[in-house]
Amino acid sequence: MAGTRAGEDRTEVLKAEQAPHEHVPRLVVSRDVMGEGVLDRIADVVNRLIGSMYLFVGITTGIVIWLFAGNVIGFDRTPWPLLLTVLNLPQLSIMISLQVSANRAQSASDARALADHATLVALHELSKRQVRLLDGQNDVLAGQNEVLDILRRAVASGEKGSAA
């Protein structure tokens, strides 16, 4: 899927270069590049869960309760060894989840960069056309100035001839 989308974006860049006046900039956000597969949807859910403030607050609250309740209630008189073991177990899956999240963010960033590049190519082509148009107008104006100079000289020489 990602290769197909990248190919479409490159085609968009070529179209913007060939017909910049027809290019319409587009907004690309993360949800525009979300995967369509089951694993992609699972990764999105896990990434939202792992990166949420609710999970952080829940885990922090759980640790504080474990530390105090373990001593008060007596289910864990030395909470650190068991607590650290329990907290270290999910770290591997969380690290993998973070890498998946980074890869998905990179895909979204790449899609945005290609869309921005297409817009910049279109703007560049339009600017080059404007410069060519302005150069053409300068040439026309220079020709008109030459014609005016010739007419002024002709009128001036005609006035000199009629005065003599």
LUMTIMAR-278070 format. One record per residue: x, z, y of N, C-alpha, C in turn; residue number from 1. Coordinates in Angstrom, 3 decimals, padded with zeros to 6 digits. Layout:
N
SITE        npx        npz        npy       capx       capz       capy        cpx        cpz        cpy     k
SITE          X          Z          Y          X          Z          Y          X          Z          Y   NUM
...
***
This chain:
164
SITE        npx        npz        npy       capx       capz       capy        cpx        cpz        cpy     k
SITE    000.810    000.000   -001.194    000.000    000.000    000.000    000.852    000.000    001.256     1
SITE    001.913    000.831    001.264    002.736    000.930    002.466    003.450   -000.382    002.741     2
SITE    003.921   -001.078    001.696    004.585   -002.356    001.874    003.647   -003.401    002.440     3
SITE    002.389   -003.391    001.982    001.399   -004.335    002.487    001.126   -004.086    003.951     4
SITE    000.989   -002.834    004.334    000.720   -002.492    005.729    001.892   -002.893    006.618     5
SITE    003.114   -002.679    006.137    004.291   -003.053    006.921    004.339   -004.563    007.109     6
SITE    003.967   -005.314    006.077    003.915   -006.769    006.199    002.889   -007.213    007.221     7
SITE    001.732   -006.550    007.230    000.695   -006.866    008.221    001.194   -006.570    009.628     8
SITE    001.922   -005.457    009.796    002.452   -005.098    011.112    003.490   -006.104    011.584     9
SITE    004.334   -006.594    010.671    005.329   -007.599    011.054    004.639   -008.898    011.448    10
SITE    003.571   -009.241    010.752    002.795   -010.424    011.124    002.200   -010.243    012.510    11
SITE    001.749   -009.045    012.806    001.196   -008.748    014.129    002.253   -008.939    015.218    12
SITE    003.489   -008.551    014.920    004.577   -008.731    015.885    004.817   -010.210    016.133    13
SITE    004.826   -011.011    015.068    005.029   -012.456    015.226    003.898   -013.094    016.024    14
SITE    002.674   -012.675    015.759    001.528   -013.203    016.523    001.637   -012.815    017.993    15
SITE    002.076   -011.586    018.256    002.219   -011.126    019.637    003.286   -011.932    020.359    16
SITE    004.304   -012.339    019.623    005.375   -013.127    020.235    004.904   -014.545    020.526    17
SITE    004.095   -015.116    019.623    003.645   -016.497    019.788    002.491   -016.617    020.771    18
SITE    001.607   -015.638    020.798    000.453   -015.677    021.706    000.279   -014.315    022.352    19
SITE    001.168   -013.954    023.280    001.125   -012.603    023.853   -000.141   -012.321    024.642    20
SITE   -000.765   -013.340    025.189   -001.980   -013.131    025.970   -003.164   -012.732    025.093    21
SITE   -003.052   -012.950    023.793   -004.136   -012.590    022.876   -003.920   -011.220    022.231    22
SITE   -002.742   -010.628    022.444   -002.433   -009.337    021.808   -003.246   -008.212    022.437    23
SITE   -003.786   -007.376    021.574   -004.508   -006.187    022.030   -003.778   -004.971    021.468    24
SITE   -003.243   -004.097    022.335   -002.559   -002.899    021.822   -003.514   -002.063    020.981    25
SITE   -002.977   -001.419    019.946   -003.832   -000.592    019.103   -003.241    000.794    018.965    26
SITE   -004.140    001.743    018.877   -003.750    003.133    018.701   -003.637    003.408    017.206    27
SITE   -002.499    003.916    016.795   -002.291    004.263    015.389   -002.115    005.766    015.318    28
SITE   -002.993    006.418    014.580   -002.892    007.864    014.369   -002.680    008.117    012.875    29
SITE   -002.363    009.345    012.534   -002.021    009.673    011.147   -003.126    009.304    010.170    30
SITE   -004.362    009.490    010.562   -005.445    009.194    009.604   -005.566    007.695    009.333    31
SITE   -004.997    006.853    010.215   -005.022    005.408    009.990   -004.070    004.983    008.881    32
SITE   -003.098    005.816    008.577   -002.128    005.462    007.548   -002.212    006.400    006.347    33
SITE   -003.343    007.056    006.194   -003.532    007.942    005.043   -003.608    007.110    003.774    34
SITE   -003.026    007.641    002.728   -003.073    006.954    001.447   -004.484    006.956    000.876    35
SITE   -004.712    006.021   -000.017   -006.044    005.889   -000.600   -006.124    006.447   -002.015    36
SITE   -004.977    006.756   -002.618   -004.968    007.231   -003.990   -005.337    008.700   -004.100    37
SITE   -005.585    009.123   -005.336   -005.948    010.511   -005.606   -004.791    011.437   -005.226    38
SITE   -003.575    011.052   -005.575   -002.428    011.902   -005.251   -002.228    012.004   -003.745    39
SITE   -002.509    010.935   -003.026   -002.397    010.988   -001.565   -003.399    011.964   -000.976    40
SITE   -004.612    011.948   -001.494   -005.626    012.886   -000.995   -005.260    014.327   -001.349    41
SITE   -004.728    014.534   -002.549   -004.293    015.878   -002.938   -003.156    016.332   -002.023    42
SITE   -002.204    015.431   -001.756   -001.080    015.776   -000.869   -001.585    016.147    000.520    43
SITE   -002.585    015.426    001.021   -003.135    015.750    002.339   -003.757    017.145    002.349    44
SITE   -004.501    017.482    001.305   -005.137    018.801    001.230   -004.076    019.897    001.135    45
SITE   -003.078    019.702    000.268   -002.017    020.706    000.106   -001.256    020.872    001.416    46
SITE   -000.951    019.770    002.093   -000.204    019.854    003.350   -001.006    020.572    004.435    47
SITE   -002.299    020.309    004.477   -003.135    021.030    005.449   -003.176    022.515    005.122    48
SITE   -003.238    022.851    003.837   -003.302    024.254    003.423   -001.967    024.959    003.687    49
SITE   -000.874    024.374    003.238    000.440    025.006    003.377    000.814    025.152    004.848    50
SITE    000.439    024.206    005.673    000.810    024.258    007.082   -000.198    024.948    007.972    51
SITE   -001.173    025.611    007.382   -002.209    026.223    008.212   -001.817    027.645    008.622    52
SITE   -002.283    028.032    009.769   -002.036    029.388    010.267   -002.840    030.405    009.441    53
SITE   -003.965    029.982    008.886   -004.773    030.883    008.057   -003.984    031.338    006.834    54
SITE   -003.249    030.422    006.210   -002.454    030.799    005.048   -001.335    031.759    005.460    55
SITE   -000.706    031.492    006.583    000.359    032.377    007.074   -000.184    033.786    007.307    56
SITE   -001.308    033.878    008.001   -001.911    035.194    008.276   -002.329    035.866    006.977    57
SITE   -002.905    035.106    006.048   -003.329    035.668    004.761   -002.167    036.216    003.964    58
SITE   -001.069    035.465    003.874    000.101    035.921    003.117    000.740    037.136    003.795    59
SITE    000.864    037.085    005.115    001.448    038.221    005.838    000.607    039.475    005.643    60
SITE   -000.708    039.339    005.749   -001.610    040.481    005.530   -001.470    041.010    004.106    61
SITE   -001.402    040.092    003.142   -001.242    040.497    001.739    000.042    041.260    001.499    62
SITE    001.134    040.813    002.139    002.425    041.502    001.978    002.364    042.905    002.566    63
SITE    001.795    043.010    003.769    001.708    044.323    004.410    000.835    045.264    003.566    64
SITE   -000.289    044.788    003.089   -001.171    045.623    002.251   -000.453    046.029    000.972    65
SITE    000.254    045.077    000.335    000.985    045.367   -000.896    002.022    046.468   -000.647    66
SITE    002.747    046.336    000.474    003.807    047.313    000.744    003.243    048.717    000.938    67
SITE    002.151    048.825    001.700    001.593    050.153    001.957    000.697    050.638    000.825    68
SITE   -000.148    049.764    000.310   -001.082    050.176   -000.749   -000.351    050.468   -002.056    69
SITE    000.763    049.768   -002.270    001.523    050.023   -003.502    002.007    051.451   -003.575    70
SITE    002.422    051.981   -002.463    002.882    053.383   -002.438    001.721    054.355   -002.390    71
SITE    000.689    054.029   -001.613   -000.438    054.944   -001.450   -001.260    055.023   -002.736    72
SITE   -001.654    053.884   -003.251   -002.493    053.869   -004.464   -001.643    054.142   -005.702    73
SITE   -000.396    053.689   -005.664    000.504    053.996   -006.765    000.650    052.884   -007.783    74
SITE    000.152    051.681   -007.502    000.306    050.624   -008.501    001.709    049.991   -008.469    75
SITE    002.460    050.222   -007.388    003.823    049.687   -007.314    004.636    050.595   -006.385    76
SITE    005.355    051.555   -006.984    006.103    052.526   -006.183    007.333    051.897   -005.515    77
SITE    007.932    050.906   -006.122    009.052    050.163   -005.520    008.609    048.698   -005.389    78
SITE    007.953    048.362   -004.277    007.301    047.059   -004.173    008.249    045.871   -004.004    79
SITE    009.462    046.098   -003.571    010.303    044.950   -003.222    010.645    044.037   -004.389    80
SITE    011.076    044.527   -005.551    011.448    043.583   -006.633    010.281    042.698   -007.082    81
SITE    009.148    043.312   -007.366    008.000    042.523   -007.832    007.459    041.629   -006.713    82
SITE    007.403    042.156   -005.502    006.901    041.384   -004.365    007.776    040.160   -004.108    83
SITE    009.081    040.340   -004.122    009.986    039.213   -003.897    009.880    038.186   -005.022    84
SITE    009.717    038.654   -006.247    009.548    037.727   -007.365    008.273    036.913   -007.199    85
SITE    007.196    037.588   -006.866    005.910    036.902   -006.697    005.980    035.908   -005.537    86
SITE    006.647    036.284   -004.460    006.730    035.393   -003.298    007.705    034.240   -003.509    87
SITE    008.707    034.401   -004.364    009.668    033.335   -004.608    009.140    032.268   -005.562    88
SITE    008.200    032.611   -006.385    007.699    031.641   -007.364    007.116    030.366   -006.724    89
SITE    006.306    030.478   -005.688    005.723    029.243   -005.133    006.650    028.462   -004.200    90
SITE    007.860    028.975   -003.969    008.730    028.304   -003.006    009.098    026.884   -003.415    91
SITE    009.313    026.635   -004.687    009.680    025.292   -005.128    008.575    024.294   -004.816    92
SITE    007.353    024.661   -005.150    006.250    023.728   -004.876    006.023    023.575   -003.369    93
SITE    006.268    024.626   -002.610    006.117    024.530   -001.155    007.194    023.618   -000.574    94
SITE    008.423    023.702   -001.093    009.487    022.811   -000.615    009.149    021.354   -000.915    95
SITE    008.626    021.085   -002.104    008.215    019.723   -002.454    007.086    019.277   -001.536    96
SITE    006.158    020.179   -001.276    005.042    019.864   -000.387    005.537    019.520    001.015    97
SITE    006.538    020.250    001.494    007.093    019.962    002.813    007.741    018.589    002.847    98
SITE    008.409    018.199    001.764    009.028    016.868    001.718    007.962    015.785    001.688    99
SITE    006.902    016.017    000.934    005.792    015.057    000.906    005.192    014.934    002.302   100
SITE    005.022    016.062    002.966    004.480    016.056    004.322    005.390    015.279    005.265   101
SITE    006.693    015.468    005.144    007.637    014.740    005.994    007.569    013.245    005.712   102
SITE    007.452    012.871    004.444    007.350    011.442    004.095    006.081    010.830    004.667   103
SITE    004.987    011.558    004.612    003.723    011.034    005.136    003.790    010.928    006.651   104
SITE    004.427    011.904    007.296    004.593    011.846    008.753    005.476    010.668    009.143   105
SITE    006.491    010.382    008.327    007.365    009.246    008.607    006.595    007.937    008.471   106
SITE    005.706    007.838    007.505    004.891    006.629    007.357    004.020    006.416    008.587   107
SITE    003.419    007.489    009.073    002.583    007.381    010.270    003.439    006.997    011.480   108
SITE    004.622    007.581    011.580    005.525    007.270    012.689    005.972    005.810    012.632   109
SITE    006.275    005.323    011.431    006.675    003.920    011.280    005.549    002.973    011.695   110
SITE    004.325    003.295    011.304    003.192    002.449    011.675    002.995    002.444    013.192   111
SITE    003.145    003.608    013.815    003.035    003.671    015.284    004.147    002.869    015.942   112
SITE    005.355    002.979    015.415    006.490    002.257    015.994    006.272    000.753    015.903   113
SITE    005.763    000.274    014.775    005.509   -001.162    014.633    004.406   -001.626    015.579   114
SITE    003.366   -000.822    015.738    002.292   -001.185    016.669    002.816   -001.207    018.106   115
SITE    003.630   -000.224    018.466    004.226   -000.195    019.806    005.168   -001.375    020.004   116
SITE    005.910   -001.715    018.956    006.842   -002.836    019.050    006.085   -004.143    019.298   117
SITE    004.971   -004.336    018.605    004.173   -005.537    018.815    003.703   -005.618    020.268   118
SITE    003.288   -004.496    020.823    002.846   -004.477    022.222    004.011   -004.776    023.158   119
SITE    005.179   -004.203    022.878    006.346   -004.459    023.721    006.787   -005.922    023.639   120
SITE    006.699   -006.520    022.468    007.042   -007.938    022.324    006.081   -008.788    023.145   121
SITE    004.784   -008.469    023.064    003.792   -009.220    023.842    004.059   -009.073    025.340   122
SITE    004.339   -007.860    025.784    004.641   -007.636    027.206    005.904   -008.381    027.633   123
SITE    006.893   -008.390    026.770    008.140   -009.091    027.073    007.892   -010.599    027.198   124
SITE    007.137   -011.146    026.269    006.838   -012.585    026.322    006.030   -012.923    027.577   125
SITE    005.064   -012.076    027.910    004.286   -012.313    029.131    005.180   -012.231    030.366   126
SITE    006.121   -011.296    030.369    007.049   -011.169    031.500    007.918   -012.413    031.622   127
SITE    008.407   -012.928    030.479    009.217   -014.148    030.528    008.397   -015.312    031.068   128
SITE    007.143   -015.401    030.668    006.280   -016.476    031.179    006.038   -016.318    032.680   129
SITE    005.866   -015.085    033.118    005.665   -014.850    034.559    006.901   -015.253    035.353   130
SITE    008.081   -014.945    034.830    009.311   -015.318    035.519    009.430   -016.841    035.591   131
SITE    009.107   -017.521    034.479    009.146   -018.997    034.504    008.153   -019.543    035.523   132
SITE    006.965   -018.951    035.585    005.950   -019.383    036.546    006.432   -019.149    037.976   133
SITE    007.021   -017.990    038.223    007.533   -017.697    039.559    008.690   -018.631    039.931   134
SITE    009.557   -018.947    038.959    010.630   -019.909    039.219    010.052   -021.274    039.573   135
SITE    009.007   -021.681    038.866    008.347   -022.951    039.166    007.738   -022.934    040.565   136
SITE    007.125   -021.820    040.916    006.553   -021.709    042.268    007.656   -021.755    043.324   137
SITE    008.786   -021.117    043.051    009.914   -021.168    043.982    010.411   -022.606    044.150   138
SITE    010.460   -023.370    043.035    010.882   -024.772    043.119    009.913   -025.584    043.965   139
SITE    008.604   -025.353    043.768    007.587   -026.072    044.556    007.726   -025.712    046.029   140
SITE    007.884   -024.426    046.319    008.034   -023.999    047.712    009.309   -024.563    048.336   141
SITE    010.393   -024.624    047.554    011.640   -025.205    048.069    011.428   -026.684    048.377   142
SITE    010.706   -027.389    047.518    010.399   -028.808    047.779    009.536   -028.968    049.020   143
SITE    008.569   -028.078    049.191    007.716   -028.141    050.378    008.525   -027.877    051.642   144
SITE    009.471   -026.937    051.561    010.331   -026.666    052.717    011.178   -027.885    053.065   145
SITE    011.661   -028.601    052.053    012.426   -029.823    052.305    011.554   -030.862    052.991   146
SITE    010.312   -031.016    052.529    009.387   -031.976    053.139    009.110   -031.570    054.579   147
SITE    008.890   -030.292    054.833    008.643   -029.816    056.196    009.851   -030.064    057.097   148
SITE    011.052   -029.840    056.567    012.255   -030.103    057.347    012.351   -031.592    057.705   149
SITE    012.051   -032.448    056.748    012.087   -033.898    057.012    011.056   -034.268    058.066   150
SITE    009.840   -033.703    057.943    008.795   -033.998    058.928    009.187   -033.480    060.308   151
SITE    009.769   -032.306    060.378    010.197   -031.761    061.671    011.261   -032.654    062.313   152
SITE    012.213   -033.111    061.492    013.250   -033.997    062.022    012.660   -035.316    062.492   153
SITE    011.671   -035.812    061.716    011.046   -037.089    062.100    010.284   -036.924    063.406   154
SITE    009.558   -035.802    063.512    008.813   -035.558    064.747    009.786   -035.362    065.903   155
SITE    010.838   -034.636    065.688    011.824   -034.391    066.740    012.502   -035.687    067.172   156
SITE    012.848   -036.551    066.206    013.479   -037.817    066.572    012.490   -038.755    067.230   157
SITE    011.225   -038.666    066.864    010.175   -039.482    067.509    009.975   -039.048    068.935   158
SITE    010.044   -037.754    069.182    009.889   -037.246    070.546    011.076   -037.659    071.407   159
SITE    012.274   -037.683    070.820    013.461   -038.100    071.559    013.373   -039.599    071.895   160
SITE    012.869   -040.368    070.932    012.767   -041.822    071.156    011.738   -042.167    072.197   161
SITE    010.617   -041.449    072.259    009.579   -041.738    073.240    009.969   -041.218    074.618   162
SITE    010.848   -040.195    074.661    011.282   -039.660    075.943    012.321   -040.591    076.589   163
SITE    013.009   -041.390    075.856    014.049   -042.249    076.415    013.462   -043.484    076.922   164
***
